Amino acid sequence: MANSLGIDLAGKIVVVKAQFCPPGTRLRDWLFLCENGFGLMPFTSGQAVLGKWLASGKGDRIEGSMIERLATDAEKAEFEKKEEVKPDQADRK
């Protein structure tokens, strides 16, 4: 199995297992957007999952076995609110 959930992870936000996250970090720091790699699909033999950490926006590679679960709607909503740009702010860019 390419990822620990056994599902297609393309475009999904997942929570990385706590054992793979640095001590002192919060759950929001463990959210990862899956974008590419063999580990996205449940039927491939590779485990590489490429994407980015939502908290920092930094691109990275994780292994499919490092994934604990899909992020909840509440966890995802926290970042969707953060990314919203008000119309008056967009005009200033």
DOKE-205904 format. One record per residue (C-alpha): x, y, z; residue in three letters; residue number from 1; chain. Coordinates in steps of 0.1 Angstrom, whole numbers. Layout:
REM residues N
<rec><c1>X</c1><c2>Y</c2><c3>Z</c3><aa>ALA</aa><i>NUM</i><ch>A</ch></rec>
...
END
This chain:
REM residues 93
<rec><c1>0</c1><c2>0</c2><c3>0</c3><aa>MET</aa><i>1</i><ch>A</ch></rec>
<rec><c1>13</c1><c2>34</c2><c3>-10</c3><aa>ALA</aa><i>2</i><ch>A</ch></rec>
<rec><c1>-2</c1><c2>53</c2><c3>19</c3><aa>ASN</aa><i>3</i><ch>A</ch></rec>
<rec><c1>-15</c1><c2>43</c2><c3>53</c3><aa>SER</aa><i>4</i><ch>A</ch></rec>
<rec><c1>-51</c1><c2>54</c2><c3>44</c3><aa>LEU</aa><i>5</i><ch>A</ch></rec>
<rec><c1>-54</c1><c2>32</c2><c3>13</c3><aa>GLY</aa><i>6</i><ch>A</ch></rec>
<rec><c1>-72</c1><c2>60</c2><c3>-6</c3><aa>ILE</aa><i>7</i><ch>A</ch></rec>
<rec><c1>-64</c1><c2>85</c2><c3>-34</c3><aa>ASP</aa><i>8</i><ch>A</ch></rec>
<rec><c1>-49</c1><c2>115</c2><c3>-16</c3><aa>LEU</aa><i>9</i><ch>A</ch></rec>
<rec><c1>-45</c1><c2>139</c2><c3>-46</c3><aa>ALA</aa><i>10</i><ch>A</ch></rec>
<rec><c1>-54</c1><c2>174</c2><c3>-34</c3><aa>GLY</aa><i>11</i><ch>A</ch></rec>
<rec><c1>-63</c1><c2>162</c2><c3>1</c3><aa>LYS</aa><i>12</i><ch>A</ch></rec>
<rec><c1>-52</c1><c2>177</c2><c3>34</c3><aa>ILE</aa><i>13</i><ch>A</ch></rec>
<rec><c1>-38</c1><c2>152</c2><c3>58</c3><aa>VAL</aa><i>14</i><ch>A</ch></rec>
<rec><c1>-26</c1><c2>151</c2><c3>94</c3><aa>VAL</aa><i>15</i><ch>A</ch></rec>
<rec><c1>9</c1><c2>136</c2><c3>98</c3><aa>VAL</aa><i>16</i><ch>A</ch></rec>
<rec><c1>15</c1><c2>112</c2><c3>127</c3><aa>LYS</aa><i>17</i><ch>A</ch></rec>
<rec><c1>27</c1><c2>129</c2><c3>158</c3><aa>ALA</aa><i>18</i><ch>A</ch></rec>
<rec><c1>58</c1><c2>107</c2><c3>160</c3><aa>GLN</aa><i>19</i><ch>A</ch></rec>
<rec><c1>71</c1><c2>124</c2><c3>128</c3><aa>PHE</aa><i>20</i><ch>A</ch></rec>
<rec><c1>66</c1><c2>160</c2><c3>139</c3><aa>CYS</aa><i>21</i><ch>A</ch></rec>
<rec><c1>91</c1><c2>180</c2><c3>159</c3><aa>PRO</aa><i>22</i><ch>A</ch></rec>
<rec><c1>84</c1><c2>183</c2><c3>197</c3><aa>PRO</aa><i>23</i><ch>A</ch></rec>
<rec><c1>66</c1><c2>215</c2><c3>208</c3><aa>GLY</aa><i>24</i><ch>A</ch></rec>
<rec><c1>46</c1><c2>218</c2><c3>175</c3><aa>THR</aa><i>25</i><ch>A</ch></rec>
<rec><c1>9</c1><c2>221</c2><c3>174</c3><aa>ARG</aa><i>26</i><ch>A</ch></rec>
<rec><c1>-16</c1><c2>201</c2><c3>154</c3><aa>LEU</aa><i>27</i><ch>A</ch></rec>
<rec><c1>-20</c1><c2>229</c2><c3>129</c3><aa>ARG</aa><i>28</i><ch>A</ch></rec>
<rec><c1>17</c1><c2>225</c2><c3>121</c3><aa>ASP</aa><i>29</i><ch>A</ch></rec>
<rec><c1>11</c1><c2>188</c2><c3>111</c3><aa>TRP</aa><i>30</i><ch>A</ch></rec>
<rec><c1>-13</c1><c2>195</c2><c3>83</c3><aa>LEU</aa><i>31</i><ch>A</ch></rec>
<rec><c1>0</c1><c2>187</c2><c3>48</c3><aa>PHE</aa><i>32</i><ch>A</ch></rec>
<rec><c1>-15</c1><c2>193</c2><c3>14</c3><aa>LEU</aa><i>33</i><ch>A</ch></rec>
<rec><c1>-8</c1><c2>162</c2><c3>-8</c3><aa>CYS</aa><i>34</i><ch>A</ch></rec>
<rec><c1>-1</c1><c2>173</c2><c3>-44</c3><aa>GLU</aa><i>35</i><ch>A</ch></rec>
<rec><c1>20</c1><c2>147</c2><c3>-62</c3><aa>ASN</aa><i>36</i><ch>A</ch></rec>
<rec><c1>40</c1><c2>115</c2><c3>-59</c3><aa>GLY</aa><i>37</i><ch>A</ch></rec>
<rec><c1>35</c1><c2>77</c2><c3>-61</c3><aa>PHE</aa><i>38</i><ch>A</ch></rec>
<rec><c1>22</c1><c2>77</c2><c3>-25</c3><aa>GLY</aa><i>39</i><ch>A</ch></rec>
<rec><c1>-10</c1><c2>95</c2><c3>-35</c3><aa>LEU</aa><i>40</i><ch>A</ch></rec>
<rec><c1>-25</c1><c2>64</c2><c3>-50</c3><aa>MET</aa><i>41</i><ch>A</ch></rec>
<rec><c1>-34</c1><c2>33</c2><c3>-30</c3><aa>PRO</aa><i>42</i><ch>A</ch></rec>
<rec><c1>-24</c1><c2>9</c2><c3>-58</c3><aa>PHE</aa><i>43</i><ch>A</ch></rec>
<rec><c1>12</c1><c2>20</c2><c3>-64</c3><aa>THR</aa><i>44</i><ch>A</ch></rec>
<rec><c1>43</c1><c2>6</c2><c3>-48</c3><aa>SER</aa><i>45</i><ch>A</ch></rec>
<rec><c1>60</c1><c2>39</c2><c3>-41</c3><aa>GLY</aa><i>46</i><ch>A</ch></rec>
<rec><c1>53</c1><c2>59</c2><c3>-9</c3><aa>GLN</aa><i>47</i><ch>A</ch></rec>
<rec><c1>66</c1><c2>94</c2><c3>-17</c3><aa>ALA</aa><i>48</i><ch>A</ch></rec>
<rec><c1>40</c1><c2>121</c2><c3>-12</c3><aa>VAL</aa><i>49</i><ch>A</ch></rec>
<rec><c1>50</c1><c2>156</c2><c3>-24</c3><aa>LEU</aa><i>50</i><ch>A</ch></rec>
<rec><c1>32</c1><c2>187</c2><c3>-12</c3><aa>GLY</aa><i>51</i><ch>A</ch></rec>
<rec><c1>34</c1><c2>215</c2><c3>13</c3><aa>LYS</aa><i>52</i><ch>A</ch></rec>
<rec><c1>29</c1><c2>222</c2><c3>49</c3><aa>TRP</aa><i>53</i><ch>A</ch></rec>
<rec><c1>-1</c1><c2>244</c2><c3>54</c3><aa>LEU</aa><i>54</i><ch>A</ch></rec>
<rec><c1>13</c1><c2>264</c2><c3>83</c3><aa>ALA</aa><i>55</i><ch>A</ch></rec>
<rec><c1>45</c1><c2>274</c2><c3>66</c3><aa>SER</aa><i>56</i><ch>A</ch></rec>
<rec><c1>37</c1><c2>269</c2><c3>29</c3><aa>GLY</aa><i>57</i><ch>A</ch></rec>
<rec><c1>70</c1><c2>251</c2><c3>25</c3><aa>LYS</aa><i>58</i><ch>A</ch></rec>
<rec><c1>72</c1><c2>224</c2><c3>-1</c3><aa>GLY</aa><i>59</i><ch>A</ch></rec>
<rec><c1>83</c1><c2>190</c2><c3>12</c3><aa>ASP</aa><i>60</i><ch>A</ch></rec>
<rec><c1>82</c1><c2>152</c2><c3>8</c3><aa>ARG</aa><i>61</i><ch>A</ch></rec>
<rec><c1>67</c1><c2>128</c2><c3>32</c3><aa>ILE</aa><i>62</i><ch>A</ch></rec>
<rec><c1>61</c1><c2>90</c2><c3>31</c3><aa>GLU</aa><i>63</i><ch>A</ch></rec>
<rec><c1>26</c1><c2>77</c2><c3>28</c3><aa>GLY</aa><i>64</i><ch>A</ch></rec>
<rec><c1>31</c1><c2>57</c2><c3>59</c3><aa>SER</aa><i>65</i><ch>A</ch></rec>
<rec><c1>36</c1><c2>89</c2><c3>79</c3><aa>MET</aa><i>66</i><ch>A</ch></rec>
<rec><c1>0</c1><c2>99</c2><c3>73</c3><aa>ILE</aa><i>67</i><ch>A</ch></rec>
<rec><c1>-24</c1><c2>95</c2><c3>103</c3><aa>GLU</aa><i>68</i><ch>A</ch></rec>
<rec><c1>-57</c1><c2>106</c2><c3>88</c3><aa>ARG</aa><i>69</i><ch>A</ch></rec>
<rec><c1>-75</c1><c2>132</c2><c3>66</c3><aa>LEU</aa><i>70</i><ch>A</ch></rec>
<rec><c1>-79</c1><c2>166</c2><c3>82</c3><aa>ALA</aa><i>71</i><ch>A</ch></rec>
<rec><c1>-113</c1><c2>175</c2><c3>95</c3><aa>THR</aa><i>72</i><ch>A</ch></rec>
<rec><c1>-134</c1><c2>202</c2><c3>80</c3><aa>ASP</aa><i>73</i><ch>A</ch></rec>
<rec><c1>-128</c1><c2>224</c2><c3>111</c3><aa>ALA</aa><i>74</i><ch>A</ch></rec>
<rec><c1>-90</c1><c2>220</c2><c3>107</c3><aa>GLU</aa><i>75</i><ch>A</ch></rec>
<rec><c1>-91</c1><c2>229</c2><c3>70</c3><aa>LYS</aa><i>76</i><ch>A</ch></rec>
<rec><c1>-114</c1><c2>259</c2><c3>76</c3><aa>ALA</aa><i>77</i><ch>A</ch></rec>
<rec><c1>-88</c1><c2>275</c2><c3>98</c3><aa>GLU</aa><i>78</i><ch>A</ch></rec>
<rec><c1>-65</c1><c2>278</c2><c3>68</c3><aa>PHE</aa><i>79</i><ch>A</ch></rec>
<rec><c1>-92</c1><c2>288</c2><c3>43</c3><aa>GLU</aa><i>80</i><ch>A</ch></rec>
<rec><c1>-101</c1><c2>318</c2><c3>65</c3><aa>LYS</aa><i>81</i><ch>A</ch></rec>
<rec><c1>-64</c1><c2>327</c2><c3>67</c3><aa>LYS</aa><i>82</i><ch>A</ch></rec>
<rec><c1>-61</c1><c2>327</c2><c3>29</c3><aa>GLU</aa><i>83</i><ch>A</ch></rec>
<rec><c1>-91</c1><c2>349</c2><c3>22</c3><aa>GLU</aa><i>84</i><ch>A</ch></rec>
<rec><c1>-82</c1><c2>384</c2><c3>10</c3><aa>VAL</aa><i>85</i><ch>A</ch></rec>
<rec><c1>-105</c1><c2>413</c2><c3>15</c3><aa>LYS</aa><i>86</i><ch>A</ch></rec>
<rec><c1>-113</c1><c2>433</c2><c3>-17</c3><aa>PRO</aa><i>87</i><ch>A</ch></rec>
<rec><c1>-97</c1><c2>465</c2><c3>-3</c3><aa>ASP</aa><i>88</i><ch>A</ch></rec>
<rec><c1>-65</c1><c2>446</c2><c3>4</c3><aa>GLN</aa><i>89</i><ch>A</ch></rec>
<rec><c1>-64</c1><c2>430</c2><c3>-31</c3><aa>ALA</aa><i>90</i><ch>A</ch></rec>
<rec><c1>-65</c1><c2>465</c2><c3>-46</c3><aa>ASP</aa><i>91</i><ch>A</ch></rec>
<rec><c1>-34</c1><c2>476</c2><c3>-28</c3><aa>ARG</aa><i>92</i><ch>A</ch></rec>
<rec><c1>-12</c1><c2>448</c2><c3>-42</c3><aa>LYS</aa><i>93</i><ch>A</ch></rec>
END
